Amino acid sequence: ELTENYIKLFYTNLALRPSCGKCQFAKIERVSDFTIGDFWGIKNSFPDFSSNDGVSVILCNNERAVKIFSNIQSQFDAFVTDIHHALQPNLKKASKVPFYRYLFWKDFYKHGVLYCSKKWSPIVEFPNVLKQRIKMLIKR
């Protein structure tokens, strides 16, 4: 139960550091050769792709990276796709830090993670569920 509630809390952005809302690296342009992360939403772009272990994404940020990756690509179960399929929210913009985050942290320091996971998960989950249902109705 704690793990499930923690995951819900994680996705609410309540536990983010304040700097996450101003992250200078939340963009496609990078100074590194590679960007490596989880391929969130792969089912949206590739519905037939199946993996129980999760899928990683490797972005080659320059020609040097493309050369390096082409030399090692055969060592991976990999496929090449357009960057737009692999764009994660934090590659587009910084995370949105909720304005009531300070209330969460006040509770956290006073009562701990179990208390917060029970209190805050349902509070934040309801608007998100409501928003998803409204989007589904509009699409219909």
Secondary structure, DSSP 8 states (H G I E B T S, - for coil): -HHHHHHHHHHHTTTS-GGGGG-TT-SS--SSSEEEEE-TTHHHH-TT---SS--EEEEE-SHHHHHHHHHHGGGS------HHHH--GGGTS-----TTHHHHHHHHHHH-HHHHHHHHHHHHHHHHHHHHHHHHHHH-
